[in-house]
């Protein structure tokens, strides 16, 4: 019984030590989000035939609350 409890406590401790994403991981994720949104915006502009200069401004929010 005690070993089982120790194993569960070890797993809980391991789960609590989850590392935060590195700068590179956050950057890559934000870059991919921006690329996908840019593709979507380009597709919308192409579908309407409107010139790119009339496209609305887009605010990109990152998971950490920052904005580009």
VENHU-V14773 format. One record per pair of residues at least 12 apart in sequence whose ideal C-beta (glycine too) atoms are under 10 Angstrom apart, sorted by the first residue. I is the first residue (numbers start at 0). J is the second residue. D is the distance in whole Angstrom. If there is no record, write none. Layout:
I|J|D, I|J|D
This chain:
19|63|10, 20|62|9, 20|63|9, 25|61|7, 25|62|8, 25|63|7, 25|65|10, 26|61|10, 28|61|8, 28|62|7, 29|59|8, 29|60|10, 29|61|5, 29|62|8, 29|63|9, 29|65|9, 29|67|7, 32|59|7, 32|60|9, 32|61|8, 32|62|9, 32|67|10, 33|57|9, 33|59|6, 33|61|10, 33|67|7, 36|57|7, 36|59|7, 37|57|9, 37|59|10, 39|57|10, 40|54|6, 40|55|9, 40|57|6, 41|54|9, 43|55|10
